[in-house]
């Protein structure tokens, strides 16, 4: 993909004197934008890779288990046993990324993006349009949202008549990850809790199976998603610099030339099937037959909540949209690097989950039990949503993986919810809504997007920080207020 380098971007800024977001468009958000940029500059300099955080967490939890009285041999055994306990879920989450990417870069979706880019009439309207389109796609897949949003921004930037602020549009493209993804179908926590085969035995005994109908399809959850959708678009539009002060991709020195998906013709007889749609059609028919049976034999909510069905649906759609195996395999190859963090970090999160639940002796309590006791003793049914929301948001900045962090929190959070008689599905949604908040200022998940845009995280975080200032109190209030409309039900075992 033709991307502008960071050095070129910095050189363009020095050489052309790129204007800042001017007073006409950013008076209200200018101070917040400067604060956000300072914060991200600090984070990029001092924050290590996310792997370092999970490695530190392993050490801290191991030391905590030892301090709690667990034998060293038991701690080591729980680490090793837990490490491989969630490999199916790890691979499933990797395929969420691959499937979303493959669909987003397919020729039909690329053509759709080009047509969508002709809709907005003004630069500020384009920023609001990107925000809405990205959040809608995030309800289907967070992997699709990131790639789709980045490609849409690049397509809009090719319209010289818009004078769209490229940085504000980039921040709008990130709203799927920062606002709504965890309330949609690819929610790691909701997917994990809906699939008994993906749950550890310990967690299954605490929570049982929690279907989508009790998490993302609760009317309370959908109401939060709708409110965030409207509010986020309004902020994105209002904070985008106007035409006279907009900093465009051209000003930043970013090349937004459209990347072609052409593949070279077959040169050898053995390459013929790679370029022919025959195998694509046959594979899609076979996979499609299985998918149809899955949706026919059960409720569509149950069917789509199965990660295997969800991922096969996206991969089959991606294969069909690319039409030729050669093009499909090229898209898959480009998507694999984005799964590196998931593949190495999720097993460590599973190991941490195992160490959290190792008791100090045969009849003793574990670290998870101790944290559960603290949650219960410090909370009531009414205060639990606020406490858990704040806790999850803070921890989410240091552990940016939604699924991995849920593996750390779920054992004691759901146990505390049981003891306080908090609706278990709502406990999952409290986690989901709060966990997404730190994404707005955490560079970890920005990396795939800013790579497509040819920017750095600091270029967009000023605008996303403004979103966080509004989202934080709004989300916490909604989580607290809507909790009173739900009634606790005991865990449902498979």
C-alpha positions in Angstrom: 0.0 0.0 0.0 1.4 3.4 -0.9 2.0 5.1 2.4 3.7 8.3 3.4 6.6 7.7 5.7 7.0 9.4 9.1 10.2 11.1 7.9 8.4 12.5 4.9 5.6 13.7 7.0 7.9 15.5 9.5 9.8 17.0 6.6 6.6 18.3 5.0 5.6 19.9 8.2 9.0 21.7 8.6 9.2 22.7 5.0 5.7 23.9 4.4 4.8 25.3 7.7 1.6 23.2 8.1 -1.0 25.3 9.8 -2.3 24.1 13.2 -6.0 23.5 13.8 -7.1 27.1 13.7 -9.2 29.1 16.0 -12.2 29.0 13.7 -12.6 25.2 14.1 -10.9 24.2 17.3 -11.3 27.0 19.8 -13.2 24.7 22.2 -10.9 21.7 21.6 -7.5 23.4 21.0 -6.3 23.0 24.6 -7.5 19.4 24.8 -5.8 18.7 21.5 -2.5 20.1 22.7 -2.8 18.1 25.9 -3.5 14.9 24.0 -0.5 15.4 21.7 1.8 16.0 24.7 0.4 12.8 26.3 1.0 10.7 23.2 4.5 12.1 22.7 5.3 11.0 26.2 3.6 7.6 25.7 5.5 6.9 22.4 8.8 7.7 24.1 8.3 5.9 27.4 5.7 3.2 26.9 7.3 -0.2 25.9 5.7 -2.7 23.7 2.5 -4.3 25.0 4.3 -7.6 25.4 6.4 -6.0 28.2 3.2 -5.2 30.1 1.9 -8.7 29.9 5.4 -10.1 30.9 5.4 -7.8 33.9 1.9 -8.9 34.8 3.0 -12.6 34.7 5.7 -11.8 37.2 3.5 -9.7 39.5 0.7 -12.3 39.6 3.3 -15.1 40.3 4.7 -13.1 43.1 1.2 -12.4 44.4 0.4 -16.1 44.4 3.6 -16.8 46.3 2.9 -14.1 48.8 -0.6 -15.5 49.2 1.0 -18.8 50.4 0.8 -20.9 47.2 3.7 -23.3 46.8 6.2 -22.4 44.1 5.7 -25.7 42.3 1.9 -25.1 42.2 2.4 -21.6 40.8 4.8 -22.9 38.1 2.4 -25.8 37.2 -0.6 -23.4 37.0 1.4 -21.2 34.6 2.3 -24.1 32.3 -1.2 -25.7 32.4 -2.9 -22.3 31.8 -0.5 -21.3 29.0 -2.0 -23.7 26.4 -5.6 -23.7 27.8 -7.0 -21.1 25.4 -5.2 -21.8 22.2 -8.5 -22.3 20.3 -9.7 -18.9 21.5 -6.3 -17.4 20.6 -6.5 -18.6 17.0 -10.2 -17.5 16.8 -9.2 -14.0 17.7 -6.3 -14.0 15.2 -8.9 -15.0 12.5 -11.1 -12.1 13.5 -8.2 -9.9 12.4 -7.5 -11.8 9.3 -11.1 -12.1 8.2 -11.8 -8.4 8.7 -8.7 -7.4 6.8 -9.3 -9.8 3.9 -12.9 -8.5 3.4 -11.9 -4.8 3.7 -9.2 -5.0 1.0 -11.2 -7.0 -1.5 -12.0 -5.3 -4.9 -15.8 -5.0 -4.3 -15.3 -3.4 -0.9 -12.6 -1.1 -2.4 -15.1 -0.1 -5.1 -17.7 0.5 -2.4 -15.3 2.7 -0.5 -14.6 4.8 -3.6 -18.3 5.3 -4.1 -18.8 6.2 -0.5 -16.0 8.8 -0.7 -18.1 10.8 -3.2 -21.0 11.3 -0.7 -19.7 14.1 1.7 -19.9 17.7 0.4 -17.6 19.4 2.9 -14.4 18.5 4.8 -16.1 18.6 8.2 -19.0 16.5 6.8 -16.5 14.0 5.6 -15.0 13.6 9.1 -18.5 13.0 10.5 -19.2 10.6 7.7 -16.0 8.6 8.4 -17.0 8.4 12.1 -20.4 6.9 11.3 -19.2 4.5 8.7 -16.4 3.2 10.9 -18.5 2.7 13.9 -21.1 0.8 11.9 -18.4 -1.5 10.5 -17.1 -2.1 14.0 -20.4 -3.6 15.1 -19.6 -6.4 12.6 -15.8 -6.7 13.2 -13.2 -4.6 14.8 -10.6 -6.0 12.3 -12.8 -4.8 9.4 -13.4 -1.4 11.1 -9.7 -0.4 11.3 -8.8 -1.3 7.7 -12.1 -0.1 6.2 -11.9 3.2 8.1 -8.3 3.9 7.0 -9.0 3.1 3.3 -12.1 5.4 3.4 -10.1 8.3 4.8 -7.4 7.8 2.1 -10.2 7.8 -0.6 -11.7 11.0 0.8 -8.3 12.6 0.9 -7.9 12.1 -2.8 -10.8 14.6 -3.3 -9.1 18.0 -3.5 -12.4 19.8 -3.4 -13.1 18.7 0.2 -10.2 20.3 2.0 -10.6 17.7 4.7 -8.4 17.7 7.8 -6.5 14.5 7.4 -5.7 14.1 11.1 -9.3 14.7 12.3 -10.5 12.1 9.7 -7.9 9.6 10.9 -9.2 10.1 14.5 -12.8 9.6 13.2 -11.7 6.3 11.6 -10.5 5.1 15.0 -13.8 5.6 16.7 -14.9 2.0 15.9 -12.1 0.8 18.2 -12.5 3.6 20.7 -16.2 3.8 21.0 -18.3 0.9 19.8 -16.4 -2.3 18.9 -16.8 -4.0 22.2 -20.6 -3.5 22.0 -20.7 -5.4 18.7 -20.5 -9.0 17.3 -16.7 -9.2 17.7 -16.6 -8.3 21.4 -14.0 -10.6 22.8 -15.5 -10.9 26.2 -19.1 -11.5 24.9 -17.8 -14.1 22.4 -15.7 -15.9 25.0 -18.6 -16.1 27.5 -21.0 -17.3 24.8 -18.8 -20.2 23.9 -18.4 -23.0 26.5 -15.6 -24.6 24.5 -13.6 -21.4 24.8 -13.9 -21.0 28.6 -11.5 -22.3 31.1 -13.0 -24.8 33.6 -12.6 -22.3 36.4 -14.4 -19.5 34.6 -17.1 -21.8 33.4 -17.8 -22.9 36.9 -18.1 -19.2 38.0 -20.2 -17.7 35.2 -21.7 -20.6 33.2 -22.5 -19.7 29.6 -23.7 -16.1 28.9 -25.4 -15.9 25.5 -25.4 -12.8 23.3 -29.1 -12.3 24.2 -27.8 -11.5 27.7 -24.9 -9.2 26.6 -24.7 -7.3 23.4 -28.3 -7.8 22.4 -29.7 -6.5 25.7 -31.7 -3.3 24.9 -29.7 -1.5 27.5 -26.5 -2.4 25.6 -27.9 -1.3 22.3 -29.1 2.0 23.8 -25.5 2.7 25.0 -24.2 1.9 21.5 -26.8 4.2 19.9 -26.0 7.1 22.2 -22.2 6.7 21.7 -22.8 6.5 17.9 -24.7 9.8 17.9 -22.4 11.7 20.4 -19.2 10.5 18.7 -20.3 11.7 15.2 -21.3 15.1 16.7 -17.9 15.5 18.4 -16.0 14.4 15.3 -17.9 16.9 13.2 -17.7 19.8 15.6 -14.0 19.4 16.4 -12.9 19.0 12.8 -11.0 22.2 11.5 -12.9 24.2 8.9 -11.8 24.4 5.3 -9.5 27.5 5.8 -7.5 25.8 8.7 -7.7 22.1 7.7 -4.4 20.3 7.4 -4.7 18.0 4.4 -2.9 14.9 3.4 -1.0 16.9 0.8 0.1 19.4 3.4 1.4 16.6 5.6 3.3 15.1 2.7 1.3 11.8 2.7 0.8 9.9 -0.5 -2.8 8.7 -0.8 -2.6 7.3 -4.3 -5.0 4.5 -4.7 -3.4 1.0 -4.5 -4.4 -1.4 -7.2 -5.3 -5.0 -6.5 -4.1 -6.3 -9.9 -2.3 -9.6 -9.9 0.2 -10.7 -12.7 -1.2 -13.2 -15.2 -0.4 -16.9 -14.9 3.0 -17.8 -16.5 3.1 -21.5 -15.8 0.5 -24.2 -16.2 0.7 -25.0 -12.5 -0.4 -21.4 -11.7 -3.7 -21.7 -13.7 -5.8 -22.8 -10.7 -4.4 -20.0 -8.6 -5.9 -17.5 -11.1 -9.1 -19.4 -11.8 -12.3 -18.9 -9.8 -13.3 -22.5 -10.1 -11.9 -23.6 -6.7 -13.3 -20.4 -5.1 -16.8 -21.3 -6.3 -16.5 -24.8 -5.0 -15.0 -23.8 -1.6 -17.7 -21.2 -1.1 -20.4 -23.7 -1.9 -19.1 -26.2 0.6 -18.5 -23.6 3.3 -21.8 -21.9 2.5 -23.7 -25.2 2.9 -22.3 -25.6 6.4 -23.1 -22.0 7.4 -26.7 -22.3 6.1 -27.2 -25.4 8.2 -25.8 -23.7 11.3 -28.2 -20.8 10.9 -31.1 -23.1 10.1 -30.8 -25.3 13.2 -30.7 -22.6 15.8 -31.4 -18.9 16.5 -29.3 -16.6 14.4 -28.2 -14.9 17.7 -26.8 -18.2 18.9 -25.2 -19.0 15.5 -23.4 -15.7 15.1 -22.2 -15.9 18.7 -20.1 -19.0 17.9 -16.7 -17.7 16.9 -16.1 -20.6 14.5 -19.2 -19.7 12.6 -18.4 -16.0 12.7 -14.9 -16.4 11.4 -15.7 -18.9 8.7 -18.4 -16.5 7.5 -15.9 -13.7 7.1 -13.3 -15.9 5.5 -15.8 -17.3 3.1 -17.0 -13.8 2.2 -13.4 -12.7 1.7 -12.6 -15.6 -0.6 -15.8 -14.9 -2.6 -15.1 -11.1 -2.8 -11.5 -11.7 -4.0 -12.8 -14.3 -6.5 -9.3 -15.6 -7.4 -7.3 -17.7 -4.9 -4.1 -15.8 -5.8 -5.6 -12.5 -4.8 -7.2 -14.0 -1.6 -3.9 -15.5 -0.5 -2.1 -12.2 -1.1 -4.6 -10.4 1.2 -4.2 -13.1 3.9 -0.4 -12.8 3.8 -0.7 -9.0 4.3 -3.0 -9.5 7.3 -0.9 -12.0 9.2 1.6 -9.5 10.7 -1.3 -7.8 12.5 -1.9 -11.0 14.5 1.6 -11.2 16.1 0.5 -9.6 19.3 -2.5 -11.8 19.7 -0.5 -15.0 19.1 2.2 -14.4 21.7 0.2 -12.5 24.3 -3.0 -14.4 24.7 -1.3 -17.6 25.9 0.4 -15.5 28.6 -3.0 -14.0 29.6 -4.3 -17.5 29.9 -1.3 -18.5 32.1 -2.0 -15.5 34.3 -5.6 -16.5 34.6 -4.4 -19.9 35.8 -2.1 -18.4 38.4 -4.8 -16.1 39.7 -6.9 -19.1 40.7 -4.2 -21.3 42.3 -5.0 -21.7 46.0 -2.4 -21.3 48.8 -3.2 -24.8 49.9 -5.8 -27.5 49.4 -8.5 -25.6 51.3 -7.1 -22.1 51.0 -8.0 -19.0 48.9 -6.4 -17.9 45.7 -5.4 -14.4 44.6 -8.6 -14.2 42.6 -10.6 -15.0 45.7 -8.8 -12.2 47.6 -9.5 -9.7 44.8 -13.1 -10.9 44.7 -13.4 -10.3 48.5 -12.1 -6.8 48.0 -14.6 -6.1 45.3 -17.5 -7.4 47.4 -16.4 -5.6 50.6 -15.9 -2.3 48.9 -19.1 -2.4 46.8 -22.9 -2.7 46.8 -25.0 -3.9 44.0 -25.6 -0.2 43.1 -21.9 0.9 43.2 -20.5 -2.2 41.4 -21.0 -0.8 37.8 -19.1 2.4 38.6 -16.2 0.7 40.5 -15.8 -2.0 37.8 -16.1 0.5 35.0 -13.4 2.8 36.4 -11.2 -0.2 37.2 -11.5 -1.8 33.8 -10.8 1.5 32.0 -7.6 2.2 34.0 -6.4 -1.4 33.6 -7.2 -1.2 29.9 -4.6 1.4 29.3 -1.9 -0.9 30.5 -3.4 -4.1 29.1 -4.8 -3.0 25.7 -6.1 -6.4 24.6 -9.9 -6.6 25.3 -9.9 -10.4 25.2 -6.7 -10.9 27.1 -7.7 -8.4 29.8 -11.0 -10.2 30.2 -9.2 -13.4 31.0 -7.5 -11.5 33.8 -10.6 -9.8 35.2 -13.3 -12.3 34.6 -12.6 -14.8 37.4 -12.9 -12.3 40.2 -15.2 -9.8 38.5 -17.9 -12.4 37.7 -17.5 -14.0 41.1 -18.1 -10.6 42.7 -21.1 -10.1 40.5 -22.5 -13.4 41.7 -22.1 -12.4 45.3 -23.5 -8.9 44.9 -26.4 -10.2 42.7 -25.4 -8.2 39.7 -26.8 -9.3 36.3 -23.9 -11.4 34.8 -24.5 -10.3 31.3 -24.4 -6.7 32.4 -21.2 -7.3 34.2 -19.7 -8.3 30.8 -21.2 -5.2 29.1 -19.8 -2.9 31.9 -16.4 -4.4 31.1 -17.0 -4.0 27.3 -18.1 -0.4 27.4 -15.4 0.7 29.9 -12.6 -1.3 28.3 -13.0 0.6 25.0 -12.4 4.0 26.6 -8.6 3.8 27.0 -8.3 2.8 23.4 -9.0 6.4 22.5 -5.6 7.4 23.8 -3.6 4.2 23.8 -1.3 3.9 20.7 -1.4 0.1 20.7 -4.5 -0.4 18.5 -3.8 2.8 16.5 -0.8 1.2 14.9 -2.6 -0.7 12.0 -4.7 2.4 11.2 -1.9 5.0 11.3 0.2 2.6 9.2 -2.5 2.8 6.5 -2.8 6.5 6.8 0.9 7.2 6.8 0.7 9.2 10.1 1.8 8.7 13.7 -0.4 8.2 16.7 0.4 11.7 17.9 -1.3 13.1 14.8 -4.7 11.8 15.7 -4.8 11.4 19.5 -5.5 15.1 20.1 -8.9 14.6 18.5 -9.6 11.2 20.1 -8.6 12.6 23.5 -11.4 15.1 23.1 -13.8 12.1 22.5 -12.5 10.5 25.7 -13.3 13.6 27.8 -16.9 13.3 26.8 -17.2 9.5 26.7 -15.8 8.8 30.1 -18.5 10.4 32.3 -21.2 9.5 29.8 -20.4 5.8 29.7 -20.0 5.5 33.4 -23.3 7.2 34.1 -25.2 5.0 31.6 -23.6 1.8 33.0 -24.7 2.8 36.5 -28.2 4.0 35.6 -29.1 1.1 33.3 -28.0 -1.5 35.8 -31.1 -0.8 37.9 -33.3 -2.0 35.0 -31.8 -5.6 35.1 -32.4 -8.5 37.5 -29.7 -11.0 38.5 -30.0 -14.6 37.3 -27.9 -17.5 38.6 -25.2 -18.9 36.1 -26.5 -21.2 33.4 -24.3 -24.2 33.0 -24.0 -25.9 29.5 
